[in-house]
Amino acid sequence: PAGFKGEPYRSTDGTVFACAEGHGYTLVDGEKLEWGVNDVFVIPPWKRYQHMPAVESVLFSISDRPAQEALGIWREGN
């Protein structure tokens, strides 16, 4: 939606994002990472990030969270 701004977030899983629609940027520990359609990017474990889409966007993600949860080592924080 117009004006959407994600909340800062971090967790122990590494996450891969793929942009299917739209464009914008993600702040990763204060560093600006711009993305658009067909871009793929990774958020390393325990890095604080915040998505800032410029237009309505679709980001798909996959992570190793299920494996970390099964091992009892997954954590999240802000």
BATI-933758 format. One record per residue (C-alpha): residue number from 1; residue in one letter; chain; x, y, z. Coordinates in nm, 4 decimals. Example, Ala and Ser with C-alpha at 12.3 -4.5 7.8 and 13.67 -1.06 7.14 Angstrom:
! residues 2
<rec num="1" residu="A" chaine="A" xx="1.2300" yy="-0.4500" zz="0.7800"/>
<rec num="2" residu="S" chaine="A" xx="1.3670" yy="-0.1060" zz="0.7140"/>
***
This chain:
! residues 78
<rec num="1" residu="P" chaine="A" xx="0.0000" yy="0.0000" zz="0.0000"/>
<rec num="2" residu="A" chaine="A" xx="0.1035" yy="0.3601" zz="-0.0541"/>
<rec num="3" residu="G" chaine="A" xx="0.3239" yy="0.4905" zz="0.2243"/>
<rec num="4" residu="F" chaine="A" xx="0.4045" yy="0.1455" zz="0.3642"/>
<rec num="5" residu="K" chaine="A" xx="0.7182" yy="0.1350" zz="0.5754"/>
<rec num="6" residu="G" chaine="A" xx="0.8283" yy="-0.1918" zz="0.7323"/>
<rec num="7" residu="E" chaine="A" xx="0.9331" yy="-0.2066" zz="1.0964"/>
<rec num="8" residu="P" chaine="A" xx="1.3014" yy="-0.2772" zz="1.1718"/>
<rec num="9" residu="Y" chaine="A" xx="1.3539" yy="-0.6491" zz="1.2354"/>
<rec num="10" residu="R" chaine="A" xx="1.6344" yy="-0.8983" zz="1.2948"/>
<rec num="11" residu="S" chaine="A" xx="1.6629" yy="-1.2706" zz="1.3597"/>
<rec num="12" residu="T" chaine="A" xx="1.9231" yy="-1.5457" zz="1.3558"/>
<rec num="13" residu="D" chaine="A" xx="1.8134" yy="-1.6964" zz="1.0238"/>
<rec num="14" residu="G" chaine="A" xx="1.9650" yy="-1.5892" zz="0.6941"/>
<rec num="15" residu="T" chaine="A" xx="1.6917" yy="-1.4846" zz="0.4497"/>
<rec num="16" residu="V" chaine="A" xx="1.6905" yy="-1.4700" zz="0.0688"/>
<rec num="17" residu="F" chaine="A" xx="1.4424" yy="-1.2249" zz="-0.0884"/>
<rec num="18" residu="A" chaine="A" xx="1.3297" yy="-1.2169" zz="-0.4529"/>
<rec num="19" residu="C" chaine="A" xx="1.1358" yy="-0.9214" zz="-0.5937"/>
<rec num="20" residu="A" chaine="A" xx="0.8470" yy="-1.0293" zz="-0.8185"/>
<rec num="21" residu="E" chaine="A" xx="0.6773" yy="-0.6882" zz="-0.8522"/>
<rec num="22" residu="G" chaine="A" xx="0.7570" yy="-0.3263" zz="-0.7746"/>
<rec num="23" residu="H" chaine="A" xx="1.0737" yy="-0.1615" zz="-0.6497"/>
<rec num="24" residu="G" chaine="A" xx="1.2165" yy="0.0081" zz="-0.3447"/>
<rec num="25" residu="Y" chaine="A" xx="1.4994" yy="-0.0418" zz="-0.1024"/>
<rec num="26" residu="T" chaine="A" xx="1.5855" yy="-0.2210" zz="0.2176"/>
<rec num="27" residu="L" chaine="A" xx="1.7963" yy="-0.0735" zz="0.4952"/>
<rec num="28" residu="V" chaine="A" xx="2.0382" yy="-0.3386" zz="0.6256"/>
<rec num="29" residu="D" chaine="A" xx="2.2120" yy="-0.2152" zz="0.9415"/>
<rec num="30" residu="G" chaine="A" xx="2.1823" yy="0.1375" zz="0.7995"/>
<rec num="31" residu="E" chaine="A" xx="2.3100" yy="0.0498" zz="0.4501"/>
<rec num="32" residu="K" chaine="A" xx="2.0668" yy="0.1172" zz="0.1627"/>
<rec num="33" residu="L" chaine="A" xx="2.0122" yy="-0.1788" zz="-0.0726"/>
<rec num="34" residu="E" chaine="A" xx="1.7955" yy="-0.0923" zz="-0.3754"/>
<rec num="35" residu="W" chaine="A" xx="1.5888" yy="-0.3648" zz="-0.5433"/>
<rec num="36" residu="G" chaine="A" xx="1.3432" yy="-0.4092" zz="-0.8305"/>
<rec num="37" residu="V" chaine="A" xx="1.1745" yy="-0.6787" zz="-1.0379"/>
<rec num="38" residu="N" chaine="A" xx="1.3871" yy="-0.9963" zz="-1.0733"/>
<rec num="39" residu="D" chaine="A" xx="1.6415" yy="-0.8833" zz="-0.8124"/>
<rec num="40" residu="V" chaine="A" xx="1.7511" yy="-1.1331" zz="-0.5481"/>
<rec num="41" residu="F" chaine="A" xx="1.9237" yy="-1.0309" zz="-0.2254"/>
<rec num="42" residu="V" chaine="A" xx="2.0245" yy="-1.1850" zz="0.1069"/>
<rec num="43" residu="I" chaine="A" xx="1.9891" yy="-1.0561" zz="0.4615"/>
<rec num="44" residu="P" chaine="A" xx="2.2626" yy="-1.2181" zz="0.6734"/>
<rec num="45" residu="P" chaine="A" xx="2.1803" yy="-1.3544" zz="1.0187"/>
<rec num="46" residu="W" chaine="A" xx="2.1234" yy="-1.1031" zz="1.3001"/>
<rec num="47" residu="K" chaine="A" xx="2.1413" yy="-0.7976" zz="1.0711"/>
<rec num="48" residu="R" chaine="A" xx="1.8669" yy="-0.5429" zz="1.1402"/>
<rec num="49" residu="Y" chaine="A" xx="1.6662" yy="-0.4672" zz="0.8260"/>
<rec num="50" residu="Q" chaine="A" xx="1.3668" yy="-0.2608" zz="0.7174"/>
<rec num="51" residu="H" chaine="A" xx="1.1871" yy="-0.2779" zz="0.3798"/>
<rec num="52" residu="M" chaine="A" xx="1.0949" yy="0.0542" zz="0.2171"/>
<rec num="53" residu="P" chaine="A" xx="0.8974" yy="-0.0086" zz="-0.1054"/>
<rec num="54" residu="A" chaine="A" xx="0.8561" yy="0.2897" zz="-0.3395"/>
<rec num="55" residu="V" chaine="A" xx="0.5401" yy="0.1404" zz="-0.4933"/>
<rec num="56" residu="E" chaine="A" xx="0.3207" yy="-0.1595" zz="-0.4181"/>
<rec num="57" residu="S" chaine="A" xx="0.5673" yy="-0.4492" zz="-0.4292"/>
<rec num="58" residu="V" chaine="A" xx="0.5850" yy="-0.8264" zz="-0.3889"/>
<rec num="59" residu="L" chaine="A" xx="0.8887" yy="-0.9814" zz="-0.2191"/>
<rec num="60" residu="F" chaine="A" xx="0.9142" yy="-1.3575" zz="-0.1800"/>
<rec num="61" residu="S" chaine="A" xx="1.1447" yy="-1.4953" zz="0.0875"/>
<rec num="62" residu="I" chaine="A" xx="1.3005" yy="-1.8213" zz="0.2002"/>
<rec num="63" residu="S" chaine="A" xx="1.5192" yy="-1.8837" zz="0.5037"/>
<rec num="64" residu="D" chaine="A" xx="1.6738" yy="-2.1474" zz="0.7251"/>
<rec num="65" residu="R" chaine="A" xx="1.4372" yy="-2.0602" zz="1.0119"/>
<rec num="66" residu="P" chaine="A" xx="1.2659" yy="-2.4050" zz="1.0178"/>
<rec num="67" residu="A" chaine="A" xx="1.6025" yy="-2.5795" zz="1.0610"/>
<rec num="68" residu="Q" chaine="A" xx="1.7081" yy="-2.3366" zz="1.3338"/>
<rec num="69" residu="E" chaine="A" xx="1.3748" yy="-2.3802" zz="1.5133"/>
<rec num="70" residu="A" chaine="A" xx="1.4114" yy="-2.7595" zz="1.4989"/>
<rec num="71" residu="L" chaine="A" xx="1.7557" yy="-2.7245" zz="1.6575"/>
<rec num="72" residu="G" chaine="A" xx="1.6249" yy="-2.4798" zz="1.9181"/>
<rec num="73" residu="I" chaine="A" xx="1.8645" yy="-2.2023" zz="1.8170"/>
<rec num="74" residu="W" chaine="A" xx="1.6369" yy="-1.9551" zz="1.6338"/>
<rec num="75" residu="R" chaine="A" xx="1.5949" yy="-1.6111" zz="1.7946"/>
<rec num="76" residu="E" chaine="A" xx="1.4499" yy="-1.2768" zz="1.6925"/>
<rec num="77" residu="G" chaine="A" xx="1.4872" yy="-0.9295" zz="1.8350"/>
<rec num="78" residu="N" chaine="A" xx="1.4753" yy="-0.5618" zz="1.7599"/>
***
